[in-house]
Amino acid sequence: MSIQPAASGDPAALIAPTGAISSDAPVAGEPPQSPPPTRALLPGILVTALTLFATYGGLIAILLPTQIALLDEENKVANLAIVTTVSFVFTLFAQPIVGAFSDRTRSRFGRRTPWMVGGALIGGIFLLGLGSLTSLLWITVFWVIIQVALNGLQGPLTALTPDRFPREKRGVASAMFGIGTQVGMTLGIMVASIFAANIGIGYSAFGIAVIVVTLLFVIVNRDWSSKEAVVPAWSWRQFFAGFWIDPRKNPDFAWAFAARFLLVLGYFVVTAFQLYILTDYIRIPVAEAPGAVLTLTLAAFVPTLIAIGLSGWWSDRIGKRKVFIYAASAIMVLGLLAPVIMPNMTGMIVMSIINGVGFGVYMSVDAALMTEVLPGGGAGAGKDLGILNIATNIPQALSPAIAGVIIGVFGGYPMLFVFGIVAVVAAALVLIPIKSVR
């Protein structure tokens, strides 16, 4: 797809990877274009990301592990690994496939809106029914559908940054997404802890919130119509070939993918098993564990927000991204050491605070860095960002299975923290070869 500037004389016209940013709606026959960001867009991204990641956080940290444990306490670790691993297989390519279709979607609501609304509706409706299930098979089926749908919402949402923000403004947009992510995870765990004794109501609350917030976002932040936009001729061969991005031709993209994969793996291999770490490693009674998870979440809340807000602004100001990822990795290493040295609730609180700062620094600039390594200048940003988001989805989905192997074979819970340290150090090292981003 060729990228053309907006109409001559338009003072708002800016070139984004996915088309022109123009205050004037495009005419028939032009490539897809996006309106400039309004005052409502950044808060809208923040609130929508907050709601989406509140759902992820509440479900993954509290509601799903609780539901699985109620089914079979003795086999909870294996069963949780089964559910999340099956989900991983089905959701692996959800974001890049939805992103690829959204790149070329022609509708009067724009390219991203139909997919965001569809993902929210499907995910939200199935969440309404998940809490009533008592079969591991049906929990797995519903979980897979929910995860695919929510990924279908997340992919187009992340594509809004290259759609509507020029390069020098993406640090702030990335920070808004990062703040929404972190605040959402915190609030999601808080809400889920309240509903731990009634998981059906908890699932329903998250499902309704996702639907309502997404609908409000797309109504307030309308996109230009893409119904008459010019897009390349469809080819199934080119469509599937587009999912292979040759690392020899796009080395920066490959290194960025590897860095995100490793850092997210190091973080989630610990946090995904936080409930079980508290009960089986720290020896907190099962009835008190959801409250302890909430305590850890709240301990990290303010430091994380400060780290995200400051790093995103600072990154745009100095025009650098990589140094912030290096700093994030170093900070997280210190955090992951704390429970190994202090295997008690104090050590867990120290880890939560320090890891919150490290992951906050990472979240504030990672999305901006990713938009700067896209192949072809970002013309297929929806698809390519979806591929990069696989580097988030794979480690999140595999972390319970990996953690189960580490706990059962390689020395128990302390080795989870050692594994996490190795992963985040490796994440920093693989950023070094990236040349197109400072």
C-alpha positions in Angstrom: 0.0 0.0 0.0 1.4 3.3 -1.0 1.4 6.1 1.7 0.3 9.5 0.6 0.1 12.7 2.5 -3.2 14.4 3.2 -4.6 17.1 1.1 -2.2 19.9 0.4 -2.6 22.9 2.7 -4.0 20.9 5.6 -2.1 22.1 8.7 -2.9 18.9 10.5 -1.5 16.6 7.8 1.2 14.3 9.1 2.5 11.0 7.7 2.0 8.0 9.9 3.1 4.5 9.0 -0.5 3.3 8.3 -1.5 6.3 6.2 -2.0 10.1 6.4 -3.2 11.8 9.5 -5.6 14.4 8.3 -8.2 16.7 9.8 -10.2 16.2 6.6 -12.0 13.0 5.8 -10.5 11.2 2.8 -12.3 11.1 -0.5 -13.1 8.0 -2.4 -10.1 6.3 -4.1 -7.5 7.5 -1.6 -5.5 5.2 0.7 -6.8 4.8 4.3 -6.4 7.8 6.5 -6.9 8.6 10.2 -8.1 11.8 12.0 -5.5 13.6 14.2 -5.6 12.7 17.9 -8.2 14.7 19.8 -8.2 15.5 23.5 -10.3 12.5 24.2 -8.0 9.9 22.4 -5.2 9.6 25.0 -7.7 9.3 27.9 -9.7 6.9 25.8 -6.7 4.6 25.1 -5.9 4.7 28.8 -9.4 3.7 30.0 -9.8 1.0 27.3 -6.4 -0.5 28.0 -7.2 -0.3 31.7 -10.4 -2.2 31.3 -8.9 -4.8 29.0 -5.9 -5.5 31.2 -8.1 -5.4 34.4 -10.0 -8.3 32.8 -6.7 -10.1 31.9 -5.3 -9.5 35.4 -8.4 -10.4 37.4 -9.0 -13.5 35.4 -5.5 -14.8 35.2 -4.3 -13.9 38.7 -7.5 -14.7 40.7 -10.6 -16.0 39.1 -9.3 -18.7 36.8 -6.9 -20.2 39.3 -9.6 -20.2 41.9 -12.1 -21.9 39.6 -9.5 -24.5 38.6 -8.5 -25.1 42.3 -12.2 -25.6 43.3 -12.5 -28.3 40.7 -9.5 -30.3 41.8 -7.2 -28.9 44.5 -4.7 -31.8 44.2 -4.2 -31.3 40.4 -4.6 -27.6 40.2 -1.1 -26.8 38.8 -1.4 -29.4 36.0 -5.0 -28.4 35.2 -4.2 -24.7 35.0 -1.3 -25.5 32.7 -3.7 -27.5 30.5 -6.2 -24.7 30.2 -3.7 -22.0 29.5 -1.6 -24.1 27.1 -4.6 -25.1 25.0 -5.6 -21.4 24.9 -2.1 -20.5 23.8 -2.3 -22.9 20.8 -5.5 -21.2 19.6 -4.6 -17.6 20.3 -1.1 -17.7 19.0 -1.9 -15.9 15.8 -5.1 -14.2 16.8 -3.7 -10.6 17.0 -1.7 -10.7 13.7 -4.5 -12.3 11.8 -7.1 -9.7 13.1 -4.5 -7.0 12.6 -3.9 -8.0 9.0 -7.6 -8.0 8.3 -8.1 -4.7 10.1 -5.3 -3.1 8.0 -7.4 -3.6 4.9 -11.0 -3.4 6.3 -13.3 -1.1 4.5 -16.2 0.1 6.5 -17.9 3.4 7.3 -16.7 3.0 10.8 -13.0 2.8 9.8 -10.5 0.0 9.8 -10.1 -0.9 13.5 -13.6 -0.3 15.0 -15.5 -3.4 13.7 -12.8 -5.7 15.1 -12.6 -3.9 18.4 -16.4 -4.1 18.9 -16.6 -7.7 17.7 -13.9 -8.8 20.1 -15.4 -7.0 23.0 -18.9 -8.4 22.4 -17.8 -12.0 21.9 -15.4 -12.0 24.9 -17.8 -10.2 27.1 -20.7 -12.5 26.4 -18.7 -15.7 27.0 -17.4 -14.3 30.2 -21.0 -14.1 31.4 -21.2 -17.9 31.2 -17.7 -18.9 32.3 -18.4 -18.8 36.1 -21.2 -21.4 36.0 -19.0 -24.1 34.4 -17.9 -27.1 36.4 -16.2 -29.1 33.7 -12.5 -28.7 32.9 -13.3 -29.3 29.2 -16.0 -26.6 29.0 -13.9 -24.1 31.0 -11.1 -24.7 28.5 -13.5 -24.1 25.5 -14.9 -20.9 27.0 -11.4 -19.7 28.0 -10.1 -20.2 24.5 -13.0 -18.2 22.9 -12.6 -15.4 25.4 -8.8 -15.2 24.9 -9.1 -15.1 21.1 -11.9 -12.5 21.3 -10.0 -10.2 23.7 -6.8 -10.5 21.6 -9.0 -9.5 18.7 -9.8 -6.3 20.6 -6.2 -5.7 21.8 -4.6 -5.9 18.3 -6.5 -3.1 16.7 -6.3 -1.0 19.9 -2.5 -1.1 19.8 -2.5 -0.2 16.1 -4.1 3.1 16.9 -0.7 4.5 18.1 1.0 4.3 14.6 -2.4 5.1 13.0 -2.9 8.5 14.7 0.4 9.6 16.3 3.5 10.8 14.6 6.8 9.2 15.7 7.8 11.9 18.1 4.5 11.6 20.0 4.4 7.9 20.4 6.2 7.8 23.7 3.3 9.6 25.4 0.8 7.4 23.7 2.8 4.3 24.7 2.8 5.6 28.3 -0.9 6.0 28.3 -1.3 2.4 27.2 1.3 1.4 29.8 -0.5 3.2 32.6 -3.8 1.7 31.5 -2.1 -1.7 31.5 -0.6 -1.4 34.9 -3.5 0.3 36.6 -5.8 -2.2 34.9 -3.9 -5.2 36.2 -4.0 -3.7 39.7 -7.7 -2.8 39.7 -8.5 -6.1 38.1 -6.8 -8.1 40.8 -8.5 -5.9 43.4 -12.0 -6.4 41.9 -11.3 -10.2 41.4 -10.2 -10.5 45.0 -13.5 -9.1 46.1 -15.4 -11.6 44.0 -13.1 -14.6 44.8 -15.9 -16.2 46.7 -18.4 -15.7 43.9 -16.4 -16.1 40.7 -19.5 -16.0 38.5 -20.3 -12.4 39.4 -16.6 -11.5 39.0 -16.5 -12.9 35.4 -19.8 -11.1 34.6 -18.5 -7.8 35.9 -15.5 -7.9 33.7 -17.5 -9.0 30.7 -19.9 -6.1 31.0 -17.1 -3.6 31.6 -15.3 -4.7 28.4 -18.4 -4.3 26.2 -19.5 -0.9 27.6 -16.0 0.7 27.6 -15.2 -0.4 24.1 -18.5 0.8 22.7 -18.0 4.2 24.4 -14.4 4.4 23.1 -15.3 3.9 19.4 -18.3 6.3 19.7 -16.2 9.1 21.2 -13.1 8.4 19.1 -14.5 8.0 15.7 -12.2 7.0 12.8 -12.5 8.2 9.2 -14.5 5.9 7.0 -12.4 3.4 5.0 -15.4 2.2 3.0 -14.1 3.8 -0.3 -10.4 3.5 0.5 -8.0 1.9 -1.9 -6.3 -1.2 -0.6 -4.1 -3.8 -2.4 -5.8 -6.6 -4.3 -6.5 -9.6 -2.1 -4.1 -12.6 -2.4 -4.2 -15.5 0.0 -0.6 -16.3 -0.9 0.5 -12.8 0.0 -1.6 -12.8 3.1 0.0 -15.9 4.6 3.4 -15.0 3.3 3.1 -11.7 5.1 3.3 -13.5 8.5 6.9 -14.5 7.8 9.2 -11.6 8.4 12.7 -12.5 7.4 15.0 -11.7 10.3 17.9 -11.3 7.8 16.1 -8.5 6.0 14.5 -7.1 9.2 17.0 -7.8 12.0 15.8 -5.0 14.2 12.3 -6.4 14.1 13.6 -9.8 15.1 15.7 -8.5 17.9 12.7 -6.4 19.3 10.5 -9.5 19.1 13.1 -11.6 21.1 13.6 -8.8 23.7 9.9 -8.5 24.4 9.4 -12.3 24.5 12.2 -12.8 27.1 11.3 -9.9 29.3 7.6 -10.8 29.4 8.5 -14.4 30.0 10.7 -13.5 33.0 8.0 -11.3 34.5 5.0 -13.6 34.0 6.6 -16.9 34.9 6.5 -15.5 38.4 3.4 -13.4 38.5 1.2 -16.1 36.8 1.9 -18.4 39.7 1.7 -15.7 42.4 -1.3 -17.2 44.1 0.4 -20.6 44.4 3.7 -19.1 45.3 2.0 -17.5 48.3 0.2 -20.7 49.4 3.0 -23.2 48.7 6.2 -21.3 49.0 5.4 -18.5 51.5 3.0 -20.8 53.3 0.1 -18.4 53.6 -3.3 -20.1 54.3 -5.4 -20.6 51.2 -8.2 -18.4 52.5 -5.8 -15.5 53.0 -4.0 -15.8 49.7 -6.3 -13.6 47.5 -6.0 -10.8 50.1 -2.2 -11.3 50.0 -2.2 -11.0 46.2 -4.1 -7.7 46.6 -1.6 -6.5 49.1 1.3 -7.2 46.7 -0.6 -5.5 43.9 -1.3 -2.3 45.9 2.3 -2.2 47.1 3.5 -1.9 43.4 0.7 0.4 42.3 2.0 4.0 42.9 5.7 3.2 42.1 4.7 1.7 38.9 2.5 4.6 37.8 5.3 7.0 38.6 7.8 4.9 36.6 5.4 4.7 33.6 4.5 8.4 33.5 8.1 9.7 34.0 9.7 7.2 31.6 7.3 7.8 28.7 7.7 11.6 28.9 11.5 11.4 29.4 11.8 8.9 26.5 10.1 11.4 24.1 12.1 14.3 25.4 15.6 12.7 24.9 14.5 10.7 21.8 15.8 7.4 23.2 14.1 4.0 23.9 16.7 1.3 24.4 18.3 2.7 27.5 15.0 2.5 29.3 14.6 -1.2 28.5 18.2 -1.8 29.9 17.2 0.0 33.1 14.0 -2.0 33.4 15.8 -5.3 33.1 18.4 -4.3 35.8 15.6 -3.1 38.1 13.6 -6.4 37.7 16.7 -8.5 38.4 16.9 -6.8 41.8 13.2 -7.4 42.4 13.3 -11.1 41.5 16.2 -11.7 43.9 14.1 -10.5 46.9 12.0 -13.6 47.5 15.0 -15.9 47.1 16.9 -14.0 49.8 13.7 -13.4 52.0 11.2 -16.3 51.4 8.4 -14.5 53.3 5.8 -11.9 52.7 8.3 -9.1 53.2 10.4 -10.5 50.3 7.3 -10.7 48.1 6.3 -7.1 48.9 9.9 -5.9 48.1 9.8 -7.8 44.8 6.4 -6.4 43.9 7.5 -2.8 44.5 10.8 -3.1 42.6 9.4 -5.3 39.8 6.5 -2.8 39.4 9.0 0.0 38.8 11.0 -2.1 36.4 8.0 -3.3 34.4 6.5 0.2 34.5 9.7 1.6 32.9 9.5 -1.1 30.3 5.8 -0.6 29.5 6.2 3.1 29.1 8.6 2.8 26.1 8.2 -0.7 24.7 5.2 0.1 22.4 6.9 3.2 21.0 10.1 1.2 20.3 8.1 -1.5 18.5 6.4 1.0 16.1 9.9 2.2 15.1 11.2 -1.3 13.9 8.2 -2.3 11.8 9.1 -3.6 8.3 8.3 -1.4 5.3 8.0 1.7 7.4 4.9 0.3 9.1 2.5 0.1 6.2 1.1 -3.2 7.6 1.2 -2.0 11.2 -1.9 -3.9 12.3 -0.5 -7.2 11.2 3.1 -6.5 12.2 2.2 -5.2 15.7 0.1 -8.3 16.0 3.1 -10.4 15.3 5.1 -8.5 17.9 2.2 -9.0 20.3 2.8 -12.7 19.9 6.0 -12.0 21.8 3.6 -11.0 24.7 1.0 -13.7 24.2 3.4 -16.7 24.0 5.3 -16.2 27.2 2.1 -15.2 29.1 0.3 -18.3 27.8 3.3 -20.7 28.3 4.4 -19.3 31.7 2.1 -21.6 33.7 3.3 -24.7 31.8 6.9 -23.6 32.1 6.5 -22.8 35.8 4.9 -26.2 36.3 8.0 -27.9 34.8 10.4 -25.7 36.8 8.6 -26.4 40.1 8.2 -30.1 39.5 11.6 -30.9 38.0 14.2 -28.2 38.7 14.0 -27.4 42.4 10.7 -25.9 43.3 9.5 -22.3 43.6 13.0 -20.6 44.2 14.0 -21.7 40.7 11.1 -19.6 39.2 12.8 -16.5 40.4 16.2 -17.7 39.0 14.6 -18.4 35.7 13.0 -15.0 35.7 16.3 -13.3 36.3 18.0 -15.1 33.4 15.2 -14.2 31.1 15.2 -10.4 31.8 18.9 -10.2 31.5 18.8 -11.9 28.2 16.1 -9.4 27.1 18.4 -6.6 27.7 21.3 -8.2 25.8 19.3 -8.9 22.6 18.4 -5.2 22.3 22.0 -4.3 21.8 22.2 -5.1 18.0 19.1 -2.9 17.2 20.4 -0.1 15.0 17.3 1.9 13.9 16.3 2.9 17.5 18.5 4.7 20.0 
